[in-house]
Amino acid sequence: MGLWALALLLLIIWRPSPTVRAAGPELPSQALQERIDAAPPGATLQVEGGIYIGPIRLHKPVHLVGKGWPIIDGREEGDVVTIEASGASISGFVIRGSSWSPSRTPAAVKVKEAKQVTVRGNRIEQSFFGSRSHR
């Protein structure tokens, strides 16, 4: 089979995961979490630039992809993003503002008992820890 025929076959049979778009900065603070909650497992949520108030919890395998460096701001109230689902991912975000309590080990991104998690290409700002994993 030639390379072109193989490429055509892949285009015909390949089905990407569903994509859900989150609107820009006019969303209320809980809107990003509501979109995560409503997304089916395996969905890719493309999130446009803006400020989203944390904390955010990935409790199912979804993929958050930031476009234009959207900000998730924890307002210094604990962890900013908590990943509890194996197979979840987050990329392209500015994640900032975890709390500063050494006894609670707050992090910009905390992974709790999840495997095969991807945290890539994010900017971490104003955080006690960049990321922490608890198993």
MDAnalysis code that builds the backbone (N, CA, C; Angstrom):
import MDAnalysis as mda
import numpy as np

u = mda.Universe.empty(405, n_residues=135, atom_resindex=np.repeat(np.arange(135), 3), trajectory=True)
u.add_TopologyAttr("name", ["N", "CA", "C"] * 135)
u.add_TopologyAttr("resid", np.arange(1, 136))
u.add_TopologyAttr("resname", ["MET", "GLY", "LEU", "TRP", "ALA", "LEU", "ALA", "LEU", "LEU", "LEU", "LEU", "ILE", "ILE", "TRP", "ARG", "PRO", "SER", "PRO", "THR", "VAL", "ARG", "ALA", "ALA", "GLY", "PRO", "GLU", "LEU", "PRO", "SER", "GLN", "ALA", "LEU", "GLN", "GLU", "ARG", "ILE", "ASP", "ALA", "ALA", "PRO", "PRO", "GLY", "ALA", "THR", "LEU", "GLN", "VAL", "GLU", "GLY", "GLY", "ILE", "TYR", "ILE", "GLY", "PRO", "ILE", "ARG", "LEU", "HIS", "LYS", "PRO", "VAL", "HIS", "LEU", "VAL", "GLY", "LYS", "GLY", "TRP", "PRO", "ILE", "ILE", "ASP", "GLY", "ARG", "GLU", "GLU", "GLY", "ASP", "VAL", "VAL", "THR", "ILE", "GLU", "ALA", "SER", "GLY", "ALA", "SER", "ILE", "SER", "GLY", "PHE", "VAL", "ILE", "ARG", "GLY", "SER", "SER", "TRP", "SER", "PRO", "SER", "ARG", "THR", "PRO", "ALA", "ALA", "VAL", "LYS", "VAL", "LYS", "GLU", "ALA", "LYS", "GLN", "VAL", "THR", "VAL", "ARG", "GLY", "ASN", "ARG", "ILE", "GLU", "GLN", "SER", "PHE", "PHE", "GLY", "SER", "ARG", "SER", "HIS", "ARG"])
u.atoms.positions = np.array([
    [0.860, -1.164, 0.000],
    [0.000, 0.000, 0.000],
    [0.904, 1.224, 0.000],
    [0.607, 2.165, -0.884],
    [1.408, 3.370, -0.977],
    [1.159, 4.314, 0.196],
    [2.064, 5.257, 0.380],
    [1.971, 6.214, 1.480],
    [0.700, 7.043, 1.391],
    [0.322, 7.472, 0.197],
    [-0.904, 8.268, 0.029],
    [-2.145, 7.450, 0.374],
    [-2.170, 6.204, -0.035],
    [-3.322, 5.347, 0.279],
    [-3.424, 5.118, 1.786],
    [-2.295, 4.934, 2.446],
    [-2.295, 4.753, 3.891],
    [-2.783, 6.019, 4.597],
    [-2.314, 7.174, 4.149],
    [-2.755, 8.444, 4.743],
    [-4.252, 8.629, 4.548],
    [-4.770, 8.314, 3.369],
    [-6.198, 8.434, 3.099],
    [-6.993, 7.476, 3.987],
    [-6.511, 6.267, 4.153],
    [-7.178, 5.296, 5.004],
    [-7.224, 5.790, 6.451],
    [-6.119, 6.336, 6.945],
    [-6.094, 6.866, 8.306],
    [-7.076, 8.020, 8.473],
    [-7.189, 8.890, 7.489],
    [-8.148, 9.999, 7.563],
    [-9.586, 9.493, 7.610],
    [-9.849, 8.418, 6.928],
    [-11.206, 7.881, 6.882],
    [-11.580, 7.214, 8.205],
    [-10.666, 6.436, 8.794],
    [-11.034, 5.668, 9.982],
    [-10.719, 6.358, 11.296],
    [-9.834, 7.340, 11.296],
    [-9.447, 8.002, 12.543],
    [-10.548, 8.927, 13.010],
    [-10.909, 8.808, 14.274],
    [-11.918, 9.677, 14.874],
    [-11.310, 10.321, 16.108],
    [-11.114, 11.637, 16.073],
    [-10.561, 12.290, 17.258],
    [-11.580, 12.303, 18.391],
    [-11.082, 12.517, 19.609],
    [-11.993, 12.633, 20.744],
    [-12.840, 13.881, 20.584],
    [-14.035, 13.912, 21.196],
    [-14.884, 15.088, 21.079],
    [-14.180, 16.319, 21.633],
    [-14.457, 17.469, 21.041],
    [-13.852, 18.719, 21.482],
    [-14.935, 19.642, 21.995],
    [-14.710, 20.188, 23.179],
    [-15.638, 21.129, 23.794],
    [-14.887, 22.428, 23.969],
    [-15.434, 23.541, 23.523],
    [-14.750, 24.824, 23.629],
    [-15.301, 25.620, 24.800],
    [-14.393, 26.149, 25.610],
    [-14.773, 27.061, 26.688],
    [-14.562, 28.477, 26.179],
    [-15.511, 29.346, 26.397],
    [-15.422, 30.718, 25.923],
    [-14.377, 31.490, 26.715],
    [-14.214, 32.766, 26.373],
    [-13.168, 33.605, 26.944],
    [-13.449, 34.121, 28.333],
    [-12.874, 35.265, 28.684],
    [-12.858, 35.736, 30.067],
    [-14.204, 36.173, 30.631],
    [-15.254, 36.211, 29.811],
    [-16.551, 36.631, 30.347],
    [-17.258, 35.534, 31.131],
    [-16.675, 34.354, 31.192],
    [-17.293, 33.255, 31.919],
    [-17.247, 33.496, 33.421],
    [-18.279, 33.062, 34.160],
    [-18.201, 33.137, 35.626],
    [-17.085, 32.231, 36.130],
    [-16.665, 32.436, 37.368],
    [-15.485, 31.744, 37.891],
    [-15.607, 30.218, 37.845],
    [-16.780, 29.641, 38.022],
    [-16.918, 28.188, 38.031],
    [-17.153, 27.609, 36.640],
    [-17.175, 28.424, 35.595],
    [-17.523, 27.944, 34.255],
    [-16.560, 26.886, 33.727],
    [-15.268, 27.017, 33.963],
    [-14.330, 26.013, 33.466],
    [-14.581, 24.674, 34.155],
    [-14.797, 24.674, 35.450],
    [-15.088, 23.424, 36.159],
    [-16.398, 22.822, 35.665],
    [-17.399, 23.638, 35.375],
    [-18.668, 23.130, 34.849],
    [-18.470, 22.464, 33.503],
    [-17.603, 23.002, 32.670],
    [-17.334, 22.391, 31.360],
    [-16.594, 21.066, 31.530],
    [-15.677, 21.015, 32.481],
    [-14.984, 19.757, 32.757],
    [-15.994, 18.720, 33.234],
    [-16.860, 19.113, 34.154],
    [-17.871, 18.199, 34.683],
    [-18.805, 17.682, 33.595],
    [-19.139, 18.517, 32.609],
    [-20.086, 18.144, 31.555],
    [-19.432, 17.366, 30.407],
    [-18.113, 17.423, 30.296],
    [-17.420, 16.778, 29.172],
    [-17.409, 15.263, 29.338],
    [-17.525, 14.529, 28.224],
    [-17.419, 13.071, 28.316],
    [-15.959, 12.658, 28.539],
    [-15.724, 11.509, 29.165],
    [-14.352, 11.029, 29.336],
    [-13.636, 10.969, 27.985],
    [-12.389, 11.415, 27.965],
    [-11.598, 11.417, 26.737],
    [-11.735, 12.683, 25.909],
    [-12.615, 13.590, 26.316],
    [-12.825, 14.825, 25.549],
    [-11.616, 15.743, 25.650],
    [-11.430, 16.561, 24.620],
    [-10.426, 17.609, 24.618],
    [-11.150, 18.931, 24.741],
    [-10.838, 19.682, 25.789],
    [-11.441, 20.989, 26.002],
    [-10.421, 22.043, 25.613],
    [-10.713, 22.786, 24.553],
    [-9.842, 23.867, 24.133],
    [-10.328, 25.134, 24.837],
    [-9.453, 25.715, 25.634],
    [-9.810, 26.841, 26.482],
    [-9.092, 28.079, 25.974],
    [-9.863, 29.089, 25.598],
    [-9.300, 30.326, 25.071],
    [-8.732, 31.175, 26.203],
    [-7.857, 32.125, 25.848],
    [-7.237, 33.024, 26.808],
    [-8.267, 33.725, 27.677],
    [-7.902, 34.034, 28.889],
    [-8.774, 34.665, 29.867],
    [-8.343, 34.214, 31.244],
    [-9.047, 34.653, 32.252],
    [-8.728, 34.269, 33.626],
    [-9.856, 33.406, 34.162],
    [-9.499, 32.242, 34.651],
    [-10.442, 31.295, 35.227],
    [-10.044, 31.092, 36.681],
    [-10.988, 31.180, 37.574],
    [-10.704, 31.071, 38.995],
    [-10.690, 29.604, 39.407],
    [-9.628, 29.212, 40.121],
    [-9.518, 27.861, 40.641],
    [-10.149, 27.779, 42.008],
    [-10.137, 26.634, 42.604],
    [-9.437, 25.443, 42.137],
    [-10.197, 24.722, 41.036],
    [-9.447, 23.980, 40.222],
    [-9.993, 23.159, 39.148],
    [-9.651, 21.707, 39.485],
    [-10.602, 20.818, 39.240],
    [-10.429, 19.401, 39.560],
    [-10.688, 18.556, 38.309],
    [-9.681, 17.797, 37.879],
    [-9.849, 16.861, 36.766],
    [-10.136, 15.491, 37.373],
    [-11.399, 15.155, 37.465],
    [-11.835, 13.914, 38.104],
    [-12.203, 12.841, 37.094],
    [-11.975, 13.115, 35.814],
    [-12.162, 12.126, 34.756],
    [-11.113, 12.397, 33.686],
    [-10.833, 11.431, 32.817],
    [-9.760, 11.619, 31.838],
    [-10.150, 12.571, 30.714],
    [-9.945, 13.848, 30.955],
    [-10.151, 14.866, 29.926],
    [-8.815, 15.547, 29.660],
    [-8.746, 16.248, 28.544],
    [-7.517, 16.915, 28.128],
    [-7.801, 18.406, 28.013],
    [-7.206, 19.201, 28.902],
    [-7.350, 20.654, 28.842],
    [-6.212, 21.216, 28.011],
    [-6.558, 21.960, 26.959],
    [-5.560, 22.557, 26.080],
    [-5.803, 24.057, 26.053],
    [-4.861, 24.819, 26.574],
    [-4.980, 26.267, 26.595],
    [-4.539, 26.872, 25.278],
    [-5.288, 27.848, 24.800],
    [-4.972, 28.604, 23.583],
    [-4.820, 30.069, 23.966],
    [-3.636, 30.640, 23.748],
    [-3.419, 32.036, 24.107],
    [-3.117, 32.225, 25.579],
    [-2.577, 31.189, 26.237],
    [-2.166, 31.212, 27.640],
    [-3.272, 31.636, 28.598],
    [-4.383, 30.923, 28.641],
    [-5.385, 31.226, 29.666],
    [-4.789, 31.008, 31.054],
    [-5.320, 31.736, 32.026],
    [-4.815, 31.695, 33.393],
    [-5.808, 30.962, 34.280],
    [-5.313, 30.040, 35.078],
    [-6.111, 29.449, 36.156],
    [-5.507, 30.008, 37.440],
    [-6.279, 30.805, 38.148],
    [-5.805, 31.515, 39.333],
    [-6.432, 30.910, 40.584],
    [-5.589, 30.374, 41.458],
    [-6.076, 29.740, 42.681],
    [-6.368, 30.704, 43.810],
    [-6.036, 31.968, 43.629],
    [-6.274, 33.002, 44.642],
    [-5.709, 32.636, 46.010],
    [-4.582, 31.922, 45.993],
    [-3.864, 31.544, 47.212],
    [-4.749, 30.792, 48.213],
    [-5.574, 29.861, 47.676],
    [-6.503, 29.095, 48.518],
    [-6.308, 27.588, 48.308],
    [-5.117, 27.073, 48.553],
    [-4.861, 25.644, 48.399],
    [-4.257, 25.316, 47.056],
    [-4.532, 24.105, 46.559],
    [-4.035, 23.679, 45.253],
    [-4.833, 24.381, 44.163],
    [-4.197, 24.631, 43.020],
    [-4.890, 25.310, 41.918],
    [-5.564, 24.283, 41.016],
    [-4.834, 23.280, 40.560],
    [-5.378, 22.206, 39.717],
    [-5.078, 20.882, 40.408],
    [-6.105, 20.077, 40.613],
    [-5.935, 18.738, 41.176],
    [-6.351, 17.732, 40.116],
    [-5.446, 16.792, 39.825],
    [-5.729, 15.754, 38.836],
    [-5.919, 14.437, 39.581],
    [-7.133, 13.894, 39.484],
    [-7.486, 12.645, 40.169],
    [-7.766, 11.511, 39.197],
    [-7.728, 11.782, 37.892],
    [-8.103, 10.774, 36.896],
    [-6.894, 10.341, 36.079],
    [-6.696, 9.043, 36.005],
    [-5.647, 8.517, 35.137],
    [-5.962, 8.881, 33.699],
    [-4.934, 9.269, 32.953],
    [-5.104, 9.619, 31.550],
    [-5.472, 11.065, 31.292],
    [-5.616, 11.887, 32.325],
    [-5.943, 13.303, 32.137],
    [-4.692, 14.080, 31.749],
    [-4.897, 15.255, 31.133],
    [-3.750, 16.086, 30.777],
    [-4.134, 17.559, 30.800],
    [-3.102, 18.398, 30.968],
    [-3.279, 19.842, 30.932],
    [-2.039, 20.448, 30.286],
    [-2.248, 21.347, 29.325],
    [-1.128, 22.005, 28.656],
    [-1.549, 23.390, 28.186],
    [-0.574, 24.289, 28.111],
    [-0.810, 25.615, 27.543],
    [-1.432, 26.624, 28.485],
    [-1.346, 26.425, 29.792],
    [-1.964, 27.327, 30.764],
    [-0.913, 28.055, 31.590],
    [-1.298, 29.203, 32.122],
    [-0.580, 29.825, 33.225],
    [-1.349, 29.397, 34.466],
    [-0.676, 28.698, 35.352],
    [-1.320, 28.191, 36.570],
    [-0.652, 28.915, 37.724],
    [-1.441, 29.696, 38.450],
    [-0.819, 30.545, 39.469],
    [-1.663, 30.610, 40.741],
    [-0.974, 31.006, 41.818],
    [-1.679, 31.372, 43.032],
    [-2.087, 30.242, 43.950],
    [-1.186, 29.264, 44.202],
    [-1.510, 28.295, 45.246],
    [-1.316, 28.983, 46.586],
    [-1.798, 28.351, 47.657],
    [-1.557, 28.932, 48.983],
    [-0.092, 28.706, 49.355],
    [0.316, 29.229, 50.483],
    [1.726, 29.197, 50.873],
    [1.950, 28.466, 52.192],
    [1.159, 27.493, 52.515],
    [1.261, 26.780, 53.789],
    [2.143, 25.540, 53.641],
    [3.342, 25.528, 54.237],
    [4.198, 24.347, 54.098],
    [3.584, 23.076, 54.685],
    [2.730, 23.189, 55.677],
    [2.141, 21.997, 56.295],
    [1.114, 21.317, 55.397],
    [0.559, 22.027, 54.435],
    [-0.460, 21.438, 53.551],
    [0.108, 21.108, 52.173],
    [1.357, 21.405, 51.925],
    [2.043, 21.188, 50.642],
    [1.200, 21.613, 49.430],
    [0.749, 22.868, 49.391],
    [-0.065, 23.320, 48.266],
    [0.754, 23.391, 46.979],
    [0.099, 23.096, 45.870],
    [0.794, 23.065, 44.586],
    [-0.038, 23.729, 43.500],
    [0.642, 24.177, 42.456],
    [-0.057, 24.659, 41.272],
    [-0.821, 23.502, 40.636],
    [-0.161, 22.336, 40.529],
    [-0.797, 21.130, 39.994],
    [-0.491, 19.987, 40.955],
    [-1.532, 19.355, 41.485],
    [-1.359, 18.206, 42.374],
    [-2.004, 16.990, 41.718],
    [-1.246, 15.899, 41.639],
    [-1.742, 14.642, 41.072],
    [-1.988, 13.698, 42.235],
    [-3.239, 13.222, 42.359],
    [-3.612, 12.327, 43.447],
    [-3.996, 10.959, 42.895],
    [-3.152, 9.966, 43.144],
    [-3.431, 8.577, 42.813],
    [-3.889, 8.361, 41.380],
    [-3.358, 9.130, 40.443],
    [-3.687, 8.972, 39.028],
    [-2.414, 8.585, 38.282],
    [-2.584, 7.800, 37.238],
    [-1.455, 7.343, 36.433],
    [-1.595, 7.870, 35.012],
    [-0.500, 7.862, 34.295],
    [-0.474, 8.297, 32.889],
    [-1.070, 9.696, 32.735],
    [-0.659, 10.588, 33.597],
    [-1.094, 11.982, 33.574],
    [-0.039, 12.791, 32.838],
    [-0.480, 13.755, 32.027],
    [0.455, 14.618, 31.314],
    [0.248, 16.061, 31.745],
    [1.314, 16.672, 32.247],
    [1.331, 18.094, 32.593],
    [2.512, 18.658, 31.822],
    [2.219, 19.364, 30.725],
    [3.283, 19.764, 29.815],
    [3.020, 21.161, 29.260],
    [4.067, 21.948, 29.146],
    [3.978, 23.235, 28.474],
    [3.125, 24.258, 29.198],
    [3.147, 24.241, 30.515],
    [2.419, 25.221, 31.319],
    [3.417, 26.173, 31.961],
    [2.941, 27.330, 32.360],
    [3.753, 28.270, 33.129],
    [3.217, 28.283, 34.556],
    [4.098, 28.105, 35.515],
    [3.708, 28.093, 36.924],
    [4.183, 29.409, 37.542],
    [3.274, 30.103, 38.223],
    [3.604, 31.373, 38.862],
    [3.031, 31.403, 40.269],
    [3.734, 32.056, 41.176],
    [3.239, 32.308, 42.531],
    [2.661, 31.045, 43.179],
    [3.498, 30.027, 43.268],
    [3.046, 28.746, 43.811],
    [4.069, 28.217, 44.802],
    [3.606, 27.634, 45.896],
    [4.498, 27.041, 46.883],
    [5.277, 25.886, 46.261],
    [4.581, 24.942, 45.597],
    [5.187, 23.881, 44.812],
    [4.657, 24.003, 43.398],
    [5.498, 23.651, 42.406],
    [5.023, 23.630, 41.024],
    [4.044, 22.499, 40.813],
    [4.463, 21.278, 41.169],
    [3.556, 20.131, 41.093],
    [3.971, 19.118, 42.148],
    [2.997, 18.351, 42.596],
    [3.203, 17.327, 43.618],
    [2.381, 16.110, 43.236],
    [2.914, 14.951, 43.553],
    [2.189, 13.713, 43.289],
    [2.003, 12.970, 44.604],
    [0.779, 12.575, 44.879],
    [0.472, 11.807, 46.087],
    [-0.133, 10.487, 45.660],
    [0.515, 9.399, 46.055],
    [-0.003, 8.071, 45.696],
    [-0.270, 7.287, 46.928],
])
